[in-house]
Amino acid sequence: MDARAPAQAQLEKSARQLAALSQMGQAVASSLDQAIVLDRVLEGVKLLLSADSVAVLLVDAGHLSMAAVGGAGQTSLIGQRMPITAGVAGRVLQTGQPILAQAGAELARIFSALEQFGLAEAHSFLAAPLHLQGQVIGVIEALAARPEAFGPEDVGMLEAAANWAAIAIGNARQHARIQRRLRESEAMSGISQALNETHNLDQILQMIVDAARQIIPRVQRAVIHLLDADAQALRSAAYSSPDSLTRSELAMRPGEGVAGRVMAEGVPINVGDILTDPRYLPSSRIPNLRSLLVAPVQSGDRRLGTISVQSAEPHAFSVDDEQLLKTLGLQAALAIENARLLAAESAARREAEILGEIGTILSSTLVFEQVLDRLLEQIGRLVPYDAALLLLVDARSGRARPARLRGYENFGVEAVHAARVLLLDVAATPRLRHMAQTGQPLAVPDVRADPAWQPAEASAGQARSWLGAPIMIQAEGAVAFFSLDKLEPGFYRAEHAQKLIGFIGQAALAIQNARLYADLEKSLRYEKSMRARLVQTEKLAAMGRLVASVAHELNNPLQAIQNSLYLVKQESVLSPQSREDLQVALTEADRMAELINRLRDTYRPATAEQFRPESLNVLIEDVQRLIATHLRHNKVSFEFEADPGLPPVPGIRDQLKQVLLNLCLNAVEAMPKGGRLRLQTRYLVEAGEVQVTIRDTGAGIDPADLPSIFEPFFTTKEGGTGLGLFITHEIVQRHLGRLEADSVPGQGSTFRVWLPLVRADASAGEPAAEPAV
């Protein structure tokens, strides 16, 4: 009876183990969640073997990782790793056979840092491999504090349990892979749809980091960093995290740390444990971070940034995770490129629209001064500036001088003055010379960092960034330059210069058209003037013939009358009244003779010898003395503003004096109640002329009469002959000058006389060509 008791106990134990094994098999097979499967395996094995602690270690990226601990085991060890060849588990993996260790020497092979997972001191150790489809995917281990707790029969039971566990783990893994693939497909489909339907880059990048965090297990945080425009830093563009992170906390420099190496090498980097990996920079430590996976965001060979996932668990990421993150990086790059292409297309379309509008605005006027105003106004629509100059080039001197300026008033009076007096020799100014030679705009991001920069090229003084553009006309070269200043260093770049290429073409066309229009207008004015002169010449010729004939016919009888009256005056028998009447007749006869002489002098051809250098300042002072009494009686003040540098003009002294006298007397007669007569002389250097201006404060001239005042015999005065202004006009024309008048009724009249410093080759009696002005 006593001999049968152990056998009976062994049978009962075997029955219990088989029942437990069957129950465990059913339990582990009923779930596809690996965590649940592992928990049920641990519970079943502990019951099956009456073990104190049970653990499952799975092969993971060349290591054995503690996947689950049960019983008295330390759950804090989950996730810890050991070399794949270390300890009892390493031997099981190598041999594929279970190991039962109960003696001291055998137990010494335990990898104490991990396999001593449940007890301070284990006296029994049993391990079996997890076989799946011909491969060992892990090891299941059991510990007991009592000696010889496990027998040979327990080895078979653990192997059987290991087979159930391996199948369940394989099924759970397969299910997890399928579920992951489904999630990946759904995420990629959503991202692809978003790429096709929306151009909102922020939204797409956020979808990508959300997908990374949801699909990859054990991820606490996912971030996309993009290289900024200056390539100076990687800055976060999207992140998914349960924590509240600021953008500054997520900024990092390229070339440093893990992200820097990914940017440099263009391949993913998987940091299993930041505490032991030297590639991770301690300065960028993020709380609760142990493992890090970073992949590049790149389009072709151009790297745009990185995408990374972070976990609080060490060795959290697998090869599948690397591939997924790499794919998400490509999707992010595609979204960025699409956004950039759209932005470039939109910018190009907008620039084309602006250029079209600018072309319409510039072509709406042909007045040169208005064109200059609009050029400086419209360039700001393409490229912003703090201050701007439009410089015109003098073809003779090769110097550029400001014609228009904007924005300098914001820098003070001195800046405005410095800009207005700026004079740049194009050949001696490197930037202007370069633009004149190439015909292309030029950007200087920071003038202080450019050794070739000349301070005068940025006349605002405080300018740090500069952009210039030439206006080129074929066969002339550079006729003008734009000079744009920005206070912000690094503002202007090559793309700003590119924007101005189309604009400067339009500017050149606008300036050329304005010039042609000005030349045409000048030619039309000259033609009109010449036609008027021809008509006037014909009138004068007819008038001259008439005057000569009348003067000849009147002169002889007039002399006879004068002689007869003189003889009668000698008679002594005349009464006082008769003598007085006779004197009146003699006086009027003399006046008529003087009038005839004046007419004959006016139409008598002058010779070149009669023209002598005359000072108009001196002639005006002579006229002032002649009319002094007349001025005093009429209560008219006389003001003379003389140009001290006025050069002499070639002329006939008496005729020039007559011109000034006639104009001054007319002005005084226009102010019967008193007023102010003001004369001014000016030397017009560029035109090669002198100008005399006579202003009065009289009643003015009726606008309807103004076009006719220089016609012969036209007068509005009672008893006037209508020859005063006519003869004055003829004398000025004989001196190859011009006489013009303008008047404001009730405020006075202004007469201007222009006389050339050099006579043309025309004869003195013929009108010369109009001098260039």
C-alpha positions in Angstrom: 0.0 0.0 0.0 2.8 2.4 0.9 4.6 1.5 -2.3 1.6 2.5 -4.4 1.1 5.9 -2.7 3.9 7.7 -4.5 2.7 6.3 -7.8 -0.8 7.3 -7.1 0.3 10.8 -6.2 2.3 11.0 -9.4 -0.7 10.0 -11.4 -2.8 12.6 -9.7 -0.2 15.2 -10.3 0.0 14.2 -14.0 -3.7 14.4 -14.3 -3.8 17.8 -12.7 -1.0 19.0 -15.0 -2.7 17.7 -18.1 -6.0 19.4 -17.0 -4.1 22.6 -16.4 -2.3 22.3 -19.7 -5.5 21.7 -21.5 -7.1 24.7 -19.7 -4.1 26.9 -20.5 -4.2 25.9 -24.1 -7.8 26.9 -24.4 -7.2 30.2 -22.6 -4.3 31.3 -24.7 -6.0 30.3 -27.9 -9.0 32.4 -27.1 -7.3 35.7 -27.4 -5.3 37.5 -30.2 -3.9 40.2 -27.9 -0.2 39.4 -27.1 -0.3 41.0 -23.7 -3.4 38.9 -22.6 -1.8 35.8 -24.1 1.4 36.3 -22.2 -0.5 36.9 -18.9 -2.5 33.6 -19.4 0.7 31.7 -20.3 2.3 32.9 -17.1 -0.7 32.0 -15.0 -1.0 28.6 -16.5 2.7 27.7 -16.2 2.8 28.8 -12.6 -0.2 26.6 -11.8 1.1 23.8 -14.0 4.6 23.6 -12.3 3.7 25.1 -8.9 6.5 27.6 -9.6 7.1 30.7 -7.6 7.9 32.9 -10.6 7.5 32.6 -14.3 8.8 34.8 -17.2 8.8 34.9 -21.0 11.7 36.4 -22.9 11.3 37.0 -26.6 13.9 37.5 -29.3 13.9 41.2 -30.3 16.5 42.8 -32.7 19.3 40.5 -31.8 18.6 40.5 -28.0 16.4 38.8 -25.6 13.8 41.1 -24.1 11.8 40.5 -21.0 8.2 40.4 -22.4 6.3 39.3 -19.3 6.9 38.3 -15.6 4.4 36.5 -13.4 4.1 35.2 -9.8 6.6 36.7 -7.5 8.5 38.2 -10.4 9.5 41.9 -10.7 7.3 43.5 -13.3 9.8 46.4 -13.4 12.1 44.2 -15.4 9.7 44.1 -18.4 11.4 45.6 -21.4 14.9 44.9 -20.1 17.3 43.2 -22.5 20.1 40.7 -22.4 22.5 39.4 -24.9 21.1 36.6 -27.1 23.9 34.2 -26.0 23.9 35.0 -22.3 22.5 33.0 -19.4 20.4 29.8 -19.4 18.0 31.4 -22.0 20.9 32.0 -24.4 21.9 28.3 -24.2 18.3 27.3 -24.8 18.2 29.5 -27.9 21.4 28.0 -29.2 20.4 24.4 -28.6 16.7 24.5 -28.9 16.4 22.2 -26.0 14.9 22.7 -22.5 17.2 23.0 -19.5 16.5 21.8 -15.9 19.0 23.3 -13.4 18.9 22.4 -9.7 22.5 22.1 -8.6 24.8 25.0 -7.7 27.0 24.8 -10.8 24.0 24.6 -13.1 22.3 27.6 -11.5 25.5 29.7 -11.8 24.7 30.0 -15.5 21.7 32.2 -14.8 22.0 35.8 -16.2 21.6 37.3 -12.8 20.7 40.8 -14.0 17.6 39.5 -15.6 16.9 35.8 -15.2 16.9 36.1 -11.4 13.6 37.8 -11.9 11.5 36.5 -9.0 13.6 35.3 -6.1 16.5 36.5 -4.1 18.0 33.0 -4.4 16.5 30.3 -6.7 17.2 26.6 -6.0 15.3 25.2 -9.0 15.3 26.6 -12.6 13.5 25.3 -15.6 13.6 26.8 -19.1 12.0 25.7 -22.5 12.2 27.2 -26.0 9.3 28.7 -27.8 9.3 27.0 -31.2 7.3 28.5 -34.0 7.5 27.3 -37.6 11.0 25.9 -37.1 12.4 28.9 -35.3 13.0 29.7 -31.6 11.2 33.0 -31.0 11.9 33.0 -27.2 12.3 31.2 -23.9 9.8 30.5 -21.1 11.4 30.2 -17.7 10.2 29.0 -14.2 11.9 29.6 -10.8 11.3 27.9 -7.5 12.8 28.6 -4.1 12.8 24.9 -2.9 15.4 22.5 -4.1 14.4 19.9 -6.7 11.1 21.6 -7.2 11.0 20.5 -10.8 11.3 16.9 -12.1 11.9 15.4 -15.5 8.1 15.2 -16.0 7.9 18.9 -15.5 10.2 19.4 -18.4 7.7 17.8 -20.8 4.9 19.8 -19.3 6.8 23.1 -19.8 7.7 22.1 -23.4 4.0 21.4 -24.1 3.0 24.7 -22.5 5.7 26.4 -24.5 4.3 25.0 -27.7 0.8 26.4 -26.8 2.4 29.7 -25.9 4.4 29.9 -29.1 1.4 29.3 -31.2 -0.7 31.8 -29.3 2.2 34.4 -29.5 2.5 33.8 -33.2 -1.2 34.2 -33.8 -1.2 37.4 -31.7 1.8 38.8 -33.6 0.2 37.9 -36.9 -3.0 39.6 -35.8 -1.1 42.6 -34.6 0.7 42.8 -38.0 -2.6 42.6 -39.9 -4.2 45.2 -37.7 -1.1 47.4 -38.1 -1.2 47.0 -41.8 -4.9 48.0 -41.8 -4.1 51.0 -39.7 -1.2 51.9 -42.0 -3.3 51.5 -45.1 -6.1 53.6 -43.6 -3.6 56.3 -42.5 -1.8 56.3 -45.9 -5.1 56.4 -47.7 -6.3 59.4 -45.6 -3.0 61.2 -46.1 -3.0 60.5 -49.9 -6.6 61.8 -50.1 -5.6 64.9 -48.1 -2.7 65.5 -50.5 -5.1 65.4 -53.4 -7.9 67.4 -51.9 -6.3 70.0 -49.8 -3.2 72.2 -49.9 -3.2 72.9 -46.2 0.3 71.9 -45.3 -0.2 72.2 -41.6 -3.2 69.9 -41.7 -1.4 67.2 -43.7 1.7 67.3 -41.4 -0.5 67.0 -38.4 -2.2 64.0 -39.9 1.2 62.4 -40.5 2.4 62.8 -36.9 -0.9 61.7 -35.5 -0.7 58.5 -37.7 2.8 57.8 -36.5 1.8 58.1 -32.8 -1.4 55.9 -33.3 0.2 53.1 -35.5 3.6 52.6 -33.9 3.3 50.9 -30.5 4.7 52.5 -27.3 5.0 56.0 -28.9 4.5 58.9 -26.5 5.4 61.7 -28.9 5.8 62.2 -32.7 7.4 65.4 -34.2 8.2 66.7 -37.7 11.1 69.2 -37.8 11.7 71.3 -40.9 14.8 73.1 -41.9 14.1 76.9 -41.8 14.6 79.2 -44.7 18.1 80.2 -43.6 19.1 76.6 -43.0 20.1 77.6 -39.5 17.8 75.4 -37.4 15.4 72.5 -37.5 12.1 73.8 -36.1 9.0 71.9 -35.3 6.3 72.1 -37.9 3.9 69.5 -36.4 3.8 67.3 -33.3 1.5 64.9 -31.6 1.9 64.4 -27.8 -0.1 64.1 -24.7 2.2 66.8 -23.2 1.9 70.5 -23.8 5.1 71.4 -25.7 6.1 74.7 -27.0 7.8 75.3 -30.3 11.0 76.5 -28.7 11.3 73.2 -26.8 11.3 71.4 -30.1 13.9 73.4 -32.0 17.3 72.0 -32.7 20.3 72.7 -34.9 21.2 70.8 -38.0 24.4 68.8 -37.9 24.1 68.0 -34.2 22.8 65.0 -32.4 20.6 62.3 -33.9 18.5 64.6 -36.1 21.7 66.3 -37.4 23.1 62.9 -38.5 19.9 61.9 -40.1 19.9 65.2 -42.1 23.5 64.5 -43.1 23.2 60.8 -44.0 19.6 60.6 -45.2 18.9 57.3 -43.4 16.7 56.5 -40.3 18.5 56.2 -36.9 17.0 54.0 -34.1 18.3 54.9 -30.7 17.3 52.0 -28.4 18.4 53.8 -25.2 19.4 57.4 -25.0 21.2 56.7 -21.8 23.8 54.5 -23.5 23.8 55.9 -27.0 26.5 58.6 -27.6 24.7 60.0 -30.6 22.1 61.5 -28.4 22.9 65.0 -27.1 22.2 65.2 -23.3 21.4 68.9 -23.8 18.3 68.0 -25.8 17.0 65.7 -23.1 13.2 65.4 -23.1 11.4 64.2 -20.0 10.3 60.6 -20.0 12.3 59.7 -23.1 14.3 56.5 -23.4 14.2 55.5 -27.0 14.1 57.6 -30.2 13.5 56.8 -33.9 14.3 59.5 -36.5 13.8 59.3 -40.2 14.5 61.9 -42.9 11.9 64.1 -44.6 13.4 64.3 -48.1 12.4 64.9 -51.7 15.0 63.2 -53.9 18.4 64.3 -52.7 17.0 67.4 -51.0 16.5 66.9 -47.3 13.8 69.1 -45.9 13.7 68.0 -42.3 13.1 65.0 -40.0 10.2 63.0 -38.6 10.8 61.4 -35.2 8.9 59.2 -32.6 9.8 59.0 -29.0 9.1 56.5 -26.2 9.5 56.3 -22.5 10.4 52.6 -22.9 13.9 51.5 -23.9 14.3 49.7 -27.2 10.7 50.5 -28.2 11.0 50.6 -32.0 11.4 47.8 -34.5 12.5 47.5 -38.1 8.9 47.7 -39.2 8.6 51.0 -37.3 11.6 52.3 -39.1 10.1 51.5 -42.5 6.8 53.1 -41.6 8.4 56.2 -40.3 10.5 56.4 -43.5 7.3 56.2 -45.6 5.7 58.9 -43.5 8.7 61.1 -44.0 8.3 60.6 -47.8 4.6 61.6 -47.5 5.6 64.7 -45.5 8.2 65.6 -48.2 5.5 65.2 -50.9 3.1 67.5 -49.0 5.8 70.1 -48.5 6.8 70.0 -52.2 3.2 70.3 -53.2 2.7 73.2 -50.9 5.8 74.9 -52.2 4.9 74.3 -55.8 1.4 75.7 -55.1 2.9 78.7 -53.3 5.4 79.3 -56.2 2.6 79.0 -58.7 0.3 81.3 -56.8 3.2 83.8 -56.3 4.1 83.6 -60.0 0.4 84.1 -61.0 0.1 87.0 -58.6 3.3 88.6 -59.8 2.1 88.2 -63.4 -1.2 89.9 -62.5 0.7 92.7 -60.7 3.0 93.1 -63.7 0.0 93.3 -66.0 -1.6 96.0 -63.8 1.7 97.8 -63.6 2.0 97.7 -67.4 -1.4 99.2 -67.7 -0.6 102.0 -65.2 2.7 102.8 -66.8 1.2 103.0 -70.3 -1.6 105.2 -69.1 0.6 108.3 -69.3 3.4 109.5 -71.7 4.4 112.5 -69.6 8.0 111.8 -68.5 7.7 113.3 -65.0 4.5 111.2 -64.3 6.2 108.1 -65.5 9.1 108.6 -63.0 6.6 109.0 -60.2 4.7 105.9 -61.1 7.9 103.8 -61.5 9.0 104.3 -57.9 5.4 103.8 -56.7 4.8 100.6 -58.6 8.1 98.8 -57.8 7.0 98.7 -54.2 4.1 96.4 -55.2 6.7 93.7 -56.2 9.4 94.3 -53.7 8.9 96.1 -50.3 11.4 98.8 -49.3 12.0 101.2 -46.4 13.6 103.8 -48.7 14.0 103.9 -52.5 15.7 106.0 -55.1 15.3 106.3 -58.9 18.5 107.6 -60.4 18.8 108.9 -63.9 22.1 108.6 -65.8 23.5 111.6 -67.6 24.8 110.1 -70.9 27.5 112.7 -71.3 29.0 112.5 -67.8 28.2 108.9 -67.0 26.9 109.9 -63.6 23.7 108.9 -61.9 21.7 111.5 -60.0 18.4 111.0 -58.0 15.3 112.0 -59.9 12.8 110.6 -57.4 13.0 109.4 -53.8 10.7 107.8 -51.3 10.9 106.9 -47.6 14.0 109.0 -46.7 11.8 111.4 -44.8 11.5 108.7 -42.1 15.2 108.9 -41.4 15.3 112.7 -40.9 16.2 115.8 -42.9 19.9 114.9 -43.2 19.0 111.6 -44.9 16.7 113.4 -47.4 19.4 115.9 -48.2 22.0 113.2 -48.6 19.8 111.4 -51.0 19.0 114.4 -53.0 22.6 115.5 -53.5 23.8 111.9 -54.2 25.9 111.8 -57.4 27.4 108.4 -58.4 29.9 107.8 -61.1 28.5 104.6 -62.7 31.9 103.4 -63.9 33.5 104.0 -60.4 30.6 102.4 -58.4 31.0 98.6 -58.4 27.4 97.7 -58.0 26.1 100.1 -60.6 28.9 99.2 -63.0 28.0 95.5 -62.6 24.3 96.1 -63.3 25.1 98.3 -66.3 27.3 95.6 -67.7 25.0 92.6 -67.1 21.6 94.4 -67.3 20.4 92.3 -64.4 19.2 93.3 -60.9 21.5 92.7 -57.9 20.8 91.9 -54.3 23.2 92.5 -51.4 21.7 90.7 -48.3 24.0 92.5 -45.8 25.9 95.6 -46.9 28.1 95.5 -43.8 29.3 91.9 -44.6 30.1 92.8 -48.2 33.7 94.0 -48.7 32.9 95.5 -52.1 30.2 97.7 -50.7 30.5 101.5 -51.0 28.6 103.4 -48.2 27.2 105.9 -50.7 25.3 103.1 -52.5 22.9 103.0 -49.6 22.2 106.6 -48.9 19.7 105.9 -46.1 22.7 105.4 -43.9 20.9 102.8 -41.6 20.3 100.4 -44.5 21.5 96.9 -44.0 20.1 95.1 -47.1 20.1 96.6 -50.6 18.5 95.7 -53.9 19.4 97.5 -57.2 18.0 97.2 -60.7 19.1 98.8 -64.0 16.8 100.3 -66.6 18.3 99.4 -70.0 17.6 100.8 -73.4 19.1 99.3 -76.5 22.0 101.2 -78.0 22.1 103.5 -74.9 22.8 101.0 -72.1 21.7 101.8 -68.5 19.7 105.0 -68.5 18.4 104.7 -64.9 18.8 102.6 -61.7 16.5 101.7 -58.9 18.1 101.6 -55.4 16.0 100.0 -52.7 17.0 99.9 -49.0 15.8 97.7 -46.1 16.8 98.2 -42.5 16.6 94.5 -41.8 19.8 92.6 -42.6 19.5 89.6 -44.9 16.2 90.7 -46.3 16.9 91.0 -50.0 17.9 87.8 -51.7 18.3 86.4 -55.3 14.5 85.8 -55.5 13.8 89.5 -55.0 16.2 90.4 -57.8 14.4 87.8 -60.0 11.1 89.4 -59.4 12.3 92.7 -60.9 13.4 91.3 -64.3 10.0 91.7 -65.9 9.4 95.1 -64.2 12.6 96.7 -65.4 11.6 95.7 -69.0 8.3 97.5 -68.6 10.1 100.5 -67.0 12.5 100.7 -69.9 9.6 100.7 -72.4 7.7 103.3 -70.4 10.7 105.6 -70.2 11.4 105.1 -73.9 7.8 105.9 -74.9 7.8 109.0 -72.6 11.0 110.2 -74.3 9.6 109.6 -77.8 6.5 111.4 -76.8 8.5 114.3 -75.4 10.5 114.4 -78.6 7.4 114.3 -80.7 5.7 117.0 -78.7 8.8 119.2 -79.0 8.9 118.6 -82.7 5.2 119.4 -83.0 5.8 122.6 -81.0 8.7 123.5 -83.2 6.8 122.8 -86.3 3.9 124.9 -85.1 6.3 127.7 -84.2 7.9 127.5 -87.6 4.6 127.6 -89.4 3.5 130.6 -87.3 6.8 132.2 -88.1 6.3 131.6 -91.8 2.9 133.1 -91.7 4.2 136.0 -89.7 7.1 136.4 -92.1 4.7 136.6 -95.0 2.6 139.1 -93.1 5.8 141.1 -92.3 6.9 141.0 -95.9 3.6 142.3 -97.1 3.6 144.8 -94.2 7.1 145.8 -95.1 6.3 146.5 -98.7 3.2 148.4 -97.7 5.0 150.4 -95.1 7.9 151.2 -97.5 5.4 152.3 -100.2 3.3 154.4 -97.8 6.3 155.9 -96.1 7.8 156.8 -99.4 4.5 158.3 -100.6 3.9 160.2 -97.4 7.4 161.3 -96.7 7.6 163.7 -99.7 4.4 165.7 -99.1 5.0 165.5 -95.4 8.4 167.2 -96.0 6.7 169.8 -98.2 4.1 170.5 -95.5 6.8 170.7 -92.8 8.8 173.2 -94.9 5.8 175.3 -95.7 4.7 175.4 -92.1 8.3 176.4 -91.1 8.2 179.3 -93.7 4.9 180.5 -92.5 6.1 180.5 -88.9 8.8 182.9 -90.0 6.2 185.5 -90.9 6.1 188.4 -88.4 2.5 189.4 -89.1 1.0 186.3 -87.5 -1.3 186.8 -84.6 -0.6 185.0 -81.3 -3.4 182.6 -81.9 -2.3 181.8 -85.5 1.3 181.3 -84.2 0.0 178.9 -81.6 -2.1 176.9 -84.1 0.9 176.8 -86.4 3.1 175.3 -83.7 0.5 172.6 -83.0 0.6 171.7 -86.8 4.4 171.6 -86.8 4.4 169.3 -83.7 2.0 166.9 -85.2 3.9 166.9 -88.5 7.1 166.0 -86.6 5.3 163.2 -84.8 4.0 161.8 -88.0 7.6 162.0 -89.5 8.9 160.2 -86.4 6.3 157.4 -86.8 7.2 157.0 -90.4 10.9 156.7 -89.4 10.1 154.1 -86.7 8.2 152.0 -89.2 11.0 152.3 -91.8 13.6 151.4 -89.1 11.6 148.4 -88.0 11.6 146.9 -91.5 15.0 148.0 -92.6 17.3 144.9 -92.6 20.0 144.9 -89.9 23.6 144.0 -90.5 25.7 141.7 -88.4 28.0 144.6 -87.5 25.2 146.3 -85.7 25.0 143.5 -83.1 27.2 144.1 -80.1 27.5 142.4 -76.7 25.0 144.3 -74.5 24.3 144.0 -70.7 20.6 143.7 -70.0 21.2 144.7 -66.4 22.7 148.0 -67.6 19.9 148.6 -70.1 17.3 148.0 -67.4 19.0 150.5 -65.1 18.9 153.0 -68.0 15.2 152.4 -68.6 14.5 152.9 -64.9 16.1 156.4 -65.0 14.0 157.2 -68.1 10.7 156.2 -66.6 11.5 157.4 -63.0 9.2 160.5 -63.3 6.5 158.5 -64.9 6.7 155.9 -62.1 6.5 158.6 -59.4 3.5 160.3 -60.9 1.6 157.0 -61.2 2.6 155.8 -57.7 4.3 152.7 -59.0 7.2 151.1 -57.1 10.0 149.7 -59.1 11.9 146.5 -58.1 14.8 145.0 -59.9 16.3 141.6 -59.1 19.5 141.4 -61.2 21.5 138.2 -61.8 25.0 139.2 -60.9 26.5 136.6 -63.2 24.3 137.5 -66.2 26.5 137.4 -69.4 26.1 139.9 -72.2 23.9 139.1 -75.2 24.5 140.1 -78.9 22.1 142.8 -79.8 21.3 146.3 -81.1 21.4 148.6 -78.0 18.7 151.0 -79.0 16.3 148.3 -80.1 16.8 146.2 -76.9 16.3 149.4 -74.9 13.1 150.1 -76.9 11.9 146.6 -76.0 12.4 147.1 -72.3 11.0 150.6 -72.4 7.8 149.5 -74.3 7.1 146.7 -71.9 7.8 148.8 -68.8 5.6 151.7 -70.0 2.8 149.3 -70.9 3.0 147.9 -67.4 2.9 151.3 -65.8 -0.2 152.3 -67.9 -1.9 149.0 -66.7 -1.6 150.4 -63.1 -3.4 153.8 -63.2 -4.0 153.6 -59.4 -0.5 152.6 -58.5 1.1 149.2 -58.0 4.4 147.3 -58.2 6.6 146.8 -61.3 9.1 144.0 -60.8 11.9 143.1 -63.2 14.2 140.0 -62.9 17.1 138.7 -65.0 18.3 135.1 -65.0 21.1 133.2 -66.7 19.8 129.8 -68.0 23.1 127.9 -68.3 21.8 124.7 -69.8 19.7 126.5 -72.5 22.5 129.0 -73.2 20.0 131.9 -72.8 19.3 134.9 -70.6 15.8 135.6 -69.4 14.1 138.9 -68.5 10.8 138.8 -66.6 8.6 142.0 -66.3 5.7 141.6 -63.8 3.0 144.2 -62.9 0.1 144.2 -60.5 -2.3 145.8 -62.9 -5.7 144.9 -64.2 -4.4 142.1 -66.4 -5.3 141.1 -69.9 -8.6 139.5 -71.0 -7.8 135.8 -71.8 -9.7 136.3 -75.1 -7.3 139.1 -76.1 -4.1 137.4 -75.0 -3.4 135.4 -78.2 -3.7 138.7 -80.3 -1.6 141.2 -78.3 1.4 140.8 -80.6 -0.6 141.3 -83.8 -0.1 144.6 -85.7 -2.7 147.3 -85.1 -4.3 145.3 -82.3 -5.0 147.5 -79.3 -7.5 148.0 -76.4 -6.3 151.5 -75.5 -8.2 154.6 -76.6 -6.0 156.4 -79.2 -3.5 153.5 -79.3 -1.9 152.6 -82.6 -1.5 148.8 -81.9 2.1 148.9 -83.0 3.9 149.0 -79.6 3.9 145.3 -78.7 4.0 144.3 -82.3 7.2 146.2 -82.9 8.6 144.9 -79.5 7.8 141.3 -80.6 9.5 141.9 -84.0 12.7 143.3 -82.4 12.9 140.2 -80.0 12.5 137.9 -83.0 15.2 139.7 -85.0 17.5 139.0 -82.0 16.5 135.3 -82.4 14.7 135.4 -79.0 11.2 134.7 -77.8 8.6 136.9 -76.1 5.7 135.4 -74.2 3.0 136.7 -72.0 0.6 135.4 -69.4 -1.9 137.2 -67.3 -4.5 136.7 -64.6 -7.3 139.3 -64.8 -7.4 141.4 -61.7 -3.9 140.3 -60.5 -1.6 141.5 -63.2 0.5 140.4 -66.2 3.9 138.8 -66.8 6.1 139.3 -69.9 9.1 137.0 -70.4 11.9 137.7 -72.9 14.5 135.0 -73.8 17.6 136.1 -75.7 20.3 133.7 -76.9 24.0 134.2 -75.9 25.1 133.1 -79.4 23.5 134.1 -82.7 22.9 131.4 -85.2 24.5 131.4 -88.7 21.3 132.9 -90.1 21.6 136.5 -91.4 20.6 139.3 -89.1 17.4 140.0 -91.0 16.1 136.4 -91.1 14.5 134.5 -88.2 16.8 131.7 -86.9 15.9 128.2 -86.0 14.4 127.9 -82.5 17.2 127.2 -80.0 17.0 123.9 -78.1 15.5 124.1 -74.6 
